[in-house]
Amino acid sequence: MSDAPLLAIRDLTVSYPAGAGAGAGAVRVVDGVSLDLAPGEFLGIVGESGSGKTQLLLSLLGLNAPGAELTGSARYRGAELIGAPERALARVRGARIGIIFQDPMTALNPYLTIGAQLTEAVRHHHRIGRREARRRALELLDAVHVPEPRERFAQHPHELSGGMRQRIVIAMTLLCEPDIVLADEPTTALDVTVQAQILALLRDLRERTRAALILVTHDLGVIAEIADRVAVMYAGRIVEQASAERLFAHASHPYTEGLRRSIVDVDGSLPVRLEGIPGNPPDPAALPPGCAFAPRCPYAFERCRIERPPLEEAAPGHTRACFHPGPLGERAP
Amino acid sequence: MWRFLAQRLLTAVPTLIIIATLAFALLHATPGGPFDSAKRIPPEIERSIEAQYHLDEPLWRQYLRYMGNLARGDLGPSYQYRDTSVNELIRAGLPVDATVGTCALLLALLLGSLFGIVAALRRDTSWDYVPMLFASLGIALPAFVVGPLLILVFAVTLHWLPSGDWRAGSVRYLILPVVALALPYTAYIARMVRGAALEVLASPFIRTARAKGLPLGTVILRHALRPILSPVVSFIGPAFAGVLTGSIIIESVFGLPGIGRYFLTGAINRDYTLVVGITVLYGALIIVCNLLADLCYAWLDPRVRLRS
C-alpha cells in the first residue's frame, strides 16, 4: 500500500472493569490490535461473537459502554481518536466516520420519522437547510433502491421491513459523505435474500463514493464477497491478516482454516462435510495463558499452551500469530 | 381518533352511574342522618326539614330523584351548608384546587424530569446521589410535616411569604402550597424519569444518534425525551385528577378554600349530596384525565394506535 493510511490503529486495547469479583482486574475485550486502513480500501474483520470486533469499531468513535477503558492509538488522518474529547469526537462521528449497526430494527428511533432521522446529521455537519438536505436524502434513497422515497420520508421505522430499514440506515450513513464507513454485521439480522441485496449495495459503495469500509462479520462468506483485505480476530486479538485472495488460498492460522471449512460455498458444490470448530470461544475474563485458541486447535502443542504467539509476518503482506511451523496440512489425529 | 374519543366518553356514562350508585348506597348505609345532633329537635320541625330535603321518602325514590338530577348536572343541595347547592360549593372551590394543583404538577413535571435525566446522565456521581436522596425524602415526608416546615421557614422566620389564606390571582399566596404539593410528585417523577432515562439512554437508537455526531443536547431533547416521558404520562393522568379535587392536608395547612376539605366534613356530617357529588366529580375527572393521558401517549409514540 503506497497510500498513507487513512486510519492507523496501534496497539489498541479496550477493557472493562471485571464485574462481580473484587480485585479481579479488568477484562480485555480488545487486546493490542494494530491495523491500517488505506483510502477507499475495504477491510473485513472476521471472528466469532465475543471476539471484540464490535468493541473495536465502537472504540474508534468513543461509543463503548460507560466504564470502558481505552489505551493505544487510533489516528484518523493523523488526529488521535482514542481519548479525544467528546467535542472533537462529535466532529468526526457521522461526518468523517460513519457507522452502520447490526440490527436495523433497533438502530432507528421509533419516535421520529424516517425523514427527520435521515437528514439531521447532514444538516448538522454540513450546515445545509431542510430543503437541500431533503433533496440529497431523496436522491440517495433512490440510489440505495428504496422505492417511493418521498413516502418513506413521512413514515416511522415500524412501518418498514428490516431490509428497508437497513437501506435507510446505510443511506443515513452515506449522506454525510464520510471517509470511512464502519459496518457492524450489517446483514446478520436480515433474511438471507435481503442479505445478498444489502451486500450488493455495500459493494456498490466503491463506485458511488470514495469511502473506505471496515466490515465486521462472523461470516467469512460475506467477507469473501466484498473485502480487499481480511483481519481475523479471536479473543480480542488479531490472529491473521492478509489480502482476501491470499487468505482464502493460503490460510495459515488454524482458526482461519476452521472458519473457512465452516462456510458453505454458494457458487460451487457443498463441501463433503460442513465442519464446525469444536468448542466455544473463551470467556474474555478467563483467557488461557498461552494462545487463546489452543484449547480448540487441532495443531496445538506444548508451547501453544504456555506462551502467547506474537503477530509476525508469514509472507509479505501476510501476518499471523501462530507457532505452527509450516503450511497447515492434515489435522493432527 | 374521533370514534375512539366518542366510544371512550360513552363508556364513561355507565362507569359514572356505578360510581354514583355505590357512593349513594354506602353513605345511606352508614348509621345516622345529616340532621342528627345531640340536641333533640321537636319532631314536627324534624319532619318538616326531612320533607324539605325529601328524606322522608323511601330510599329508592330518593335514589331515583338524585340520579335524575345528576343526569341534568344538578348535584343537589348541600345538607350542611344550608341554602347552598353542591354545584355552587364546587364552583367556588374547584378553581383554587385547579390552580394550585396544575401549578404543582407542572412544577413537578419540570423539576422531576430535569433531576431524573441529570441523575441518569451522571449516574453514580453526586449529581445522581443527591437528587435521589432528596427524592426519597420527598416521597417519605408527609405533607403535614413539609407544609408546616415551609411555613416556619418562609413565613414565620423569613417573612417572605404569607403563611396561608388565599387571594385569587395573587402569586404570593400560591407559592408555598404549590411547593408543598409538588414535592412528593417531583420526587416520584424524578425517580421514574431516572429509571426510564437509564433504559432509553442505553438503547441502540440513542447510540445511533450519538454516532451521527449530534450534540448531547440534541440527542437528549430530540431522541430521548419522548421515550423517557412516555411512562410519566400514564402517571400524570390520574395524578392530575387527584390534585384537581384537592388535598385535605394541603388545604387545611394553608387554609385554602378548596373542595378537598368537603370530602372529610361531608363524610363526618353525612352530607349525602356533597360527598356523592364530589365522588362523582372525582370519577369524571379521572376518566377525562386518563383519556387525555391516552391521547398524549399516542401523540408521543407514533407506534401507539388509538383503537376502540
Contacts between the chains, C-beta under 8 A, distances in Angstrom:
chain1	res1	chain2	res2	distance
A	61	B	211	6.0
A	63	B	207	6.0
A	63	B	210	6.1
A	63	B	211	6.0
A	65	B	202	7.8
A	66	B	123	7.4
A	86	B	216	7.6
A	89	B	213	7.9
A	90	B	213	4.7
A	90	B	214	7.4
A	90	B	215	6.5
A	91	B	213	6.5
A	92	B	213	7.0
A	93	B	210	7.0
A	93	B	211	5.6
A	93	B	212	6.5
A	93	B	213	3.6
A	94	B	211	6.3
A	94	B	212	3.9
A	94	B	213	3.7
A	94	B	214	7.6
A	95	B	213	5.5
A	98	B	211	7.5
A	99	B	211	4.8
A	101	B	204	6.3
A	101	B	207	7.2
A	101	B	208	6.3
A	101	B	211	7.7
A	103	B	204	6.6
A	106	B	203	7.0
A	106	B	204	4.1
A	106	B	205	6.4
A	107	B	204	5.2
A	107	B	205	6.1
A	107	B	207	7.8
A	107	B	208	4.8
A	108	B	205	5.9
A	108	B	208	6.9
A	109	B	205	4.2
A	109	B	208	7.3
A	109	B	209	6.8
A	109	B	223	5.3
A	110	B	205	7.2
A	110	B	227	7.8
A	110	B	301	7.4
A	110	B	302	7.2
A	110	B	303	5.8
A	111	B	223	7.7
A	111	B	226	4.6
A	111	B	227	5.9
A	111	B	300	7.3
A	111	B	301	6.3
A	111	B	302	6.4
A	112	B	222	7.3
A	112	B	223	7.2
A	113	B	302	8.0
A	116	B	222	8.0
A	120	B	212	6.8
A	120	B	214	6.7
A	120	B	218	7.7
A	120	B	222	7.4
A	121	B	212	3.9
A	121	B	213	6.5
A	121	B	214	6.9
A	124	B	212	7.5
A	124	B	213	6.9
A	124	B	214	5.9
A	124	B	215	7.9
A	124	B	218	7.5
A	125	B	213	6.3
A	156	B	302	4.5
A	156	B	303	7.1
A	158	B	302	7.5
A	158	B	303	5.2
A	169	B	208	7.8
A	172	B	212	7.7
